[in-house]
Amino acid sequence: MRAKRAYGLKRPKLRQSWSKYNLYNLSRAEPPNITSRTFFQQKWSAKSTARAYHGETVKEKHWQRMFRRRLRSVIPMDHNQLARSDGYEHAEGRGSGLEPHPDKKPRQFPKTPYMNMTFAPLERRLDTAIFRAMFASSTRQARQFVIHGDVKVNGKKMSYPGYLLNPGDMFQVEPERVMFATGASKDARERRAGRKARQKSQDYAVKSGEALPVDTQVAGDPPPISTAEEPSPDNNNKETLQSLLSQAKNLLTTPSSASNLSGKRKQDLRAFQRLLKRTLSHSRNQSMFPPKETNLTDSLDAQLQELTQKLNLNPPPPADERIGSRDLGPETLTPENSSLLRKALTEARENPIDVTKPYATPWRPKPYMSAFAFIPRYLEVHHRICSAVYLRHPVARPGLGEVPTPFGHDVNALSFNWYLRRR
């Protein structure tokens, strides 16, 4: 119900999102009825409709400060014609009624949609650029990625969604977050498999913390004092790291010791503190999941089942039945099956089945994604490393406005006139 309220199925509200409700609203969107309204009412309705899509998370006063009267545009010019003449022929016969030859008439370009550039300043925002680069399924999700520290700008972590990009800035998102945002959700069977995997990992963590039985001890070894009081190696390492962290904190907070430290030494101690905190958090995360070797058999079985489905073959017989049989070698496969096998092996290696991931595996794109799959001209995107470069500010050119908008020229023109008025 929350999604339906956000997109307004009774009164359609267009959003920057890949949701199926938004796609439904786009399919039935109609221009507003302005026949029986005053000019003020027309501007107000157009502004409210456009602002629901462009910068829905931006406050109105903030957007009013971002609004610019000047609209960026470019006009293409024929470089060959500029090289041939200096423009004197355009003044020939001016005022005498002389018509130029049809072959010498300048080429007619389509009209430039200047009004579609009304909300161009919002395209500089970091959360909007992440959505345009197809790293998130909505601007709200892109905003969440930025706040949670999963986005870097020019190699540095950026936690402000409203950061305005400059031409040449490079931003990148964590690949796992992009896979989650653009991948399909798990179905009931995959969610059940994930819960079983988490339960198995918790059982493994509990079993790994138990001591060995008495009969498995070596005769020459001294008996342990008690199982409850004997610390495990992981606990010893953790206590050592915590003691080092407390020592570094004391050195930085104690006035007597901090006054004797140089600035470079203080920077090294702070970097050492960050390293210890990351190590402790990494050890806590590893305690929840077993090593990868324990899940090796399950992944191999899942990949083998996927291969047999793609090849449309029966599962291989047990090992005792394969002894003495010579008709199961690679030479029995046809060239078509061999190519299918090679393709399946490549897909299984590059896109494996992993039930611990928060998205469906093997990875597949989110439903209803193809209608929104486009990259604006002012972005250069590399999807393999989840990075993009903001090349330049969007501009209007004849027949094309580089700001993606679902609204026509009339709605954008009325919105521009609303913000153009003096306050």
C-alpha positions in Angstrom: 0.0 0.0 0.0 2.9 2.4 0.6 4.1 2.0 -3.0 0.6 2.6 -4.3 0.3 5.8 -2.2 3.7 7.1 -3.4 2.8 6.6 -7.1 -0.8 7.7 -6.9 -2.8 5.2 -9.0 -5.9 7.3 -8.8 -4.1 10.5 -9.6 -1.0 9.5 -11.4 2.3 10.7 -10.0 5.4 10.2 -12.1 8.6 9.4 -10.1 12.2 8.6 -10.9 11.8 4.9 -10.3 11.7 1.6 -12.1 8.6 0.5 -10.2 5.8 -1.3 -12.1 3.4 1.3 -10.7 5.4 4.1 -12.2 5.6 2.3 -15.5 1.8 2.0 -15.4 1.4 5.7 -14.7 3.7 6.5 -17.5 1.6 4.5 -19.9 -1.6 6.4 -19.0 -0.1 9.9 -18.5 -2.0 12.6 -20.3 -1.3 16.3 -20.7 -3.2 18.5 -18.1 -6.5 20.0 -19.0 -5.9 23.8 -19.2 -9.0 24.9 -21.0 -11.0 26.1 -18.0 -8.1 27.4 -15.8 -6.4 30.7 -15.3 -2.8 31.2 -16.2 -1.8 31.1 -12.5 -3.6 27.7 -12.1 -2.0 26.4 -15.2 1.5 27.3 -13.9 0.8 25.9 -10.5 -0.5 22.5 -11.7 2.4 22.1 -14.2 4.9 23.0 -11.5 3.5 20.5 -9.0 3.3 17.7 -11.7 6.9 18.3 -12.8 8.4 18.6 -9.3 6.9 15.2 -8.3 9.3 13.7 -10.9 12.3 16.1 -10.8 13.8 16.3 -7.4 11.0 14.9 -5.3 13.4 14.7 -2.3 14.6 18.3 -2.7 12.9 21.0 -0.7 11.1 23.7 -2.6 13.2 26.5 -1.2 16.4 24.6 -2.0 15.3 24.2 -5.6 14.3 27.8 -5.9 17.9 28.7 -5.0 19.2 26.2 -7.6 16.9 27.5 -10.4 18.7 29.4 -13.2 17.1 31.6 -15.8 19.9 30.9 -18.3 19.3 27.6 -20.2 22.3 25.9 -21.7 22.2 25.1 -25.4 24.4 24.5 -28.4 23.8 25.1 -32.1 25.6 22.8 -34.6 27.4 24.5 -37.4 28.6 23.2 -40.7 32.4 23.4 -40.4 32.9 22.8 -44.2 30.8 25.8 -45.0 32.6 27.9 -42.5 35.9 27.0 -44.0 34.7 27.9 -47.6 33.4 31.4 -46.8 33.4 34.1 -44.2 29.7 34.9 -44.4 29.7 37.7 -47.0 27.2 35.9 -49.2 24.5 36.2 -46.5 24.5 40.0 -47.0 24.3 39.8 -50.8 21.2 41.3 -52.2 19.8 42.2 -48.8 16.9 44.6 -49.1 16.6 44.2 -52.9 14.3 41.2 -52.9 16.9 38.9 -54.3 16.2 35.2 -53.3 19.1 32.8 -52.9 19.3 29.7 -55.0 17.5 26.7 -53.5 20.8 24.8 -53.3 22.4 27.6 -51.4 19.7 27.9 -48.8 20.9 27.1 -45.3 19.9 23.8 -43.9 16.8 23.9 -41.7 17.3 22.5 -38.2 14.5 21.3 -36.0 13.4 23.5 -33.1 15.5 23.5 -30.0 13.5 22.4 -26.9 14.8 25.0 -24.5 12.0 24.6 -22.0 13.0 20.9 -21.4 16.1 22.3 -19.7 14.1 23.8 -16.8 15.2 21.2 -14.3 18.8 20.8 -15.6 20.5 22.0 -12.4 19.0 18.9 -10.6 20.9 16.6 -12.9 24.2 17.7 -11.2 23.1 16.1 -7.9 24.9 13.0 -6.9 21.8 10.9 -6.2 20.2 11.8 -9.5 23.4 11.0 -11.4 23.6 7.6 -9.7 20.0 6.9 -10.9 20.8 8.1 -14.4 23.8 5.8 -14.6 21.6 2.8 -13.8 23.4 2.1 -10.5 20.1 2.3 -8.5 16.5 1.6 -9.3 15.3 5.0 -7.9 16.6 8.3 -6.7 15.5 7.4 -3.1 17.6 4.2 -3.3 20.5 6.2 -4.7 20.2 8.6 -1.8 20.3 5.7 0.6 23.5 4.4 -1.0 25.2 7.7 -0.5 24.1 8.1 3.1 25.2 4.6 4.0 28.7 5.3 2.7 28.6 3.1 -0.5 29.5 5.9 -2.9 32.8 7.5 -3.7 33.5 10.7 -5.7 37.0 11.1 -7.1 38.2 8.3 -4.8 36.8 9.8 -1.6 33.7 8.7 0.3 30.8 11.1 -0.2 27.9 11.0 2.3 26.0 14.0 1.0 23.3 13.1 -1.6 23.0 16.8 -2.7 26.7 17.1 -3.8 26.8 18.9 -7.1 29.1 17.2 -9.6 31.5 19.2 -11.7 32.6 18.3 -15.3 35.2 15.5 -15.0 34.1 14.2 -11.6 34.1 10.4 -11.3 31.7 8.6 -9.0 31.6 4.9 -8.2 29.2 2.7 -6.2 29.9 -0.6 -4.4 29.3 -3.4 -6.9 27.3 -5.5 -4.5 24.9 -2.6 -3.9 24.5 -2.2 -7.6 23.8 -5.9 -8.1 21.2 -5.7 -5.3 19.6 -2.6 -6.7 19.4 -3.7 -10.4 18.9 -7.5 -9.8 15.7 -9.4 -9.4 14.3 -10.1 -5.9 14.4 -13.6 -4.4 11.3 -15.8 -4.7 9.9 -17.9 -1.8 12.2 -20.9 -2.7 15.3 -18.8 -2.8 14.5 -17.0 0.5 13.9 -20.4 2.1 17.3 -21.6 0.9 18.9 -18.4 2.3 17.4 -19.0 5.7 18.7 -22.5 5.7 22.1 -21.3 4.8 22.1 -18.8 7.6 20.9 -21.4 10.0 23.7 -23.7 8.9 26.3 -21.0 9.3 25.0 -20.3 12.9 25.2 -24.0 13.7 28.7 -24.1 12.4 29.7 -21.1 14.5 28.3 -22.8 17.6 30.0 -26.1 16.9 33.4 -24.4 16.1 33.3 -22.8 19.6 33.1 -26.2 21.5 36.1 -28.0 22.9 37.3 -31.4 21.8 36.2 -34.5 23.7 38.5 -35.9 26.4 39.2 -39.1 24.5 40.7 -37.2 21.5 43.4 -35.5 23.6 47.0 -36.6 23.3 48.4 -38.6 26.2 51.4 -36.4 26.9 49.4 -33.2 26.9 48.3 -31.7 30.2 44.5 -31.7 30.8 42.7 -28.4 30.3 41.6 -26.5 33.3 38.0 -26.2 32.3 36.1 -25.8 29.0 34.2 -22.7 30.1 37.2 -20.8 31.3 39.7 -21.7 28.6 39.8 -18.9 26.0 39.8 -19.8 22.3 42.4 -18.5 19.9 39.8 -16.2 18.3 39.0 -14.7 21.7 42.7 -14.2 22.4 43.2 -12.4 19.1 40.1 -10.2 19.7 41.3 -9.3 23.2 44.7 -8.4 21.9 43.2 -6.1 19.2 41.0 -4.4 21.7 43.9 -3.8 24.1 45.9 -2.3 21.3 42.9 -0.1 20.4 42.6 1.1 24.0 46.3 1.9 24.2 46.2 4.0 21.0 43.1 5.8 22.3 44.9 6.5 25.6 47.9 7.9 23.8 45.7 10.4 21.9 43.5 11.4 24.7 46.0 11.8 27.6 47.3 15.4 27.6 50.8 14.5 28.9 51.4 12.0 26.1 49.5 13.8 23.3 51.6 17.0 23.8 54.8 15.0 23.1 53.5 13.5 19.8 54.1 15.1 16.5 51.3 15.7 14.0 52.5 12.9 11.7 52.6 10.5 14.7 49.0 11.4 15.6 47.9 10.8 12.0 49.6 7.4 12.1 47.8 6.5 15.4 44.4 7.5 14.1 45.0 5.4 10.9 46.0 2.5 13.2 42.8 2.9 15.2 40.7 2.8 12.0 42.6 -0.4 10.9 41.9 -2.1 14.2 38.2 -1.2 14.1 38.0 -2.6 10.5 39.8 -5.8 11.6 37.4 -6.3 14.6 34.3 -5.8 12.5 35.7 -8.2 9.9 36.3 -10.8 12.5 32.7 -10.4 13.8 31.3 -10.8 10.3 33.4 -13.9 9.6 32.1 -15.6 12.8 28.6 -15.6 11.3 29.6 -17.5 8.2 31.7 -20.7 7.8 34.6 -20.9 5.4 33.9 -21.2 1.7 35.1 -24.8 1.6 32.1 -26.0 3.6 29.6 -24.8 1.0 31.7 -26.1 -1.9 29.7 -29.3 -2.2 26.4 -27.5 -2.3 27.5 -25.0 -4.9 28.9 -27.8 -7.1 25.7 -29.7 -6.9 23.7 -26.6 -7.8 25.9 -25.8 -10.8 25.8 -29.5 -12.0 22.0 -29.3 -11.8 22.0 -26.1 -13.8 24.3 -27.6 -16.4 22.1 -30.7 -16.9 19.0 -28.4 -17.3 20.8 -26.3 -20.0 22.1 -29.3 -21.9 18.8 -31.1 -21.5 20.6 -34.3 -20.4 20.1 -36.8 -17.7 22.2 -36.5 -14.5 25.4 -38.5 -14.5 25.2 -42.0 -13.0 27.0 -42.8 -9.7 30.7 -43.6 -9.7 30.3 -47.4 -9.3 28.1 -47.5 -12.4 30.5 -45.4 -14.5 33.4 -47.9 -14.0 34.0 -49.9 -17.2 31.7 -47.7 -19.3 33.5 -45.9 -22.2 30.5 -44.1 -23.8 30.4 -41.1 -21.5 33.5 -39.3 -22.7 33.6 -35.9 -24.3 33.6 -37.4 -27.8 30.0 -38.5 -27.3 28.8 -34.9 -27.2 27.7 -33.2 -30.4 29.3 -29.9 -31.4 26.0 -28.1 -30.4 26.1 -29.7 -27.0 29.8 -28.9 -26.6 29.2 -25.2 -27.3 26.3 -25.2 -24.9 28.4 -26.9 -22.3 31.2 -24.3 -22.8 28.6 -21.5 -22.5 27.0 -23.0 -19.4 30.4 -23.4 -17.7 31.3 -19.8 -18.4 28.0 -18.5 -17.0 28.3 -20.7 -14.0 31.8 -19.4 -13.3 31.0 -15.7 -13.9 27.5 -15.7 -12.4 27.4 -18.5 -9.8 24.5 -19.6 -7.6 25.0 -18.1 -4.1 22.0 -18.3 -1.7 23.7 -16.0 0.8 23.3 -13.0 -1.5 20.4 -10.6 -0.9 19.4 -10.8 -4.5 18.4 -13.7 -6.8 21.3 -15.8 -8.1 22.3 -16.4 -10.9 21.9 -12.6 -11.3 19.2 -11.5 -13.6 17.9 -8.0 -14.2 15.0 -6.5 -12.4 11.5 -6.8 -14.0 10.3 -3.8 -16.0 13.8 -2.5 -16.2 14.1 -2.3 -20.0 11.7 0.7 -20.2 14.1 2.8 -18.2 17.4 1.4 -19.6 19.1 4.4 -21.2 22.2 6.5 -20.4 22.2 10.3 -20.9 24.8 11.9 -23.2 26.5 13.8 -20.4 27.5 10.6 -18.5 30.2 8.0 -19.4 29.4 4.8 -17.6 31.5 1.7 -17.1 29.1 -1.0 -15.7 31.8 -3.6 -15.0 33.4 -1.5 -12.3 30.3 0.4 -11.4 31.9 3.8 -12.1 30.8 6.8 -14.2 32.2 10.2 -15.2 30.1 13.4 -15.3 31.4 14.7 -18.6 29.6 18.0 -18.9 26.5 19.8 -18.0 23.4 18.8 -20.0 22.5 21.1 -22.9 19.7 21.6 -25.4 20.4 21.0 -29.1 18.1 21.2 -32.1 15.5 18.5 -31.7 16.9 17.1 -28.4 16.9 18.2 -24.8 19.5 16.1 -22.8 17.5 16.3 -19.5 15.4 13.1 -19.5 11.8 14.1 -18.7 8.4 12.4 -19.3 6.7 15.8 -19.8 6.1 17.7 -23.0 7.1 21.2 -23.9 4.0 22.9 -22.5 4.3 21.5 -19.0 8.0 22.5 -18.8 7.3 25.9 -20.2 4.6 26.6 -17.6 6.9 25.4 -14.9 9.7 27.6 -16.1 7.3 30.6 -16.1 6.3 29.8 -12.6 9.8 30.0 -11.2 10.6 32.9 -13.5 8.3 35.3 -11.8 9.7 37.8 -9.3 9.0 37.1 -5.7 
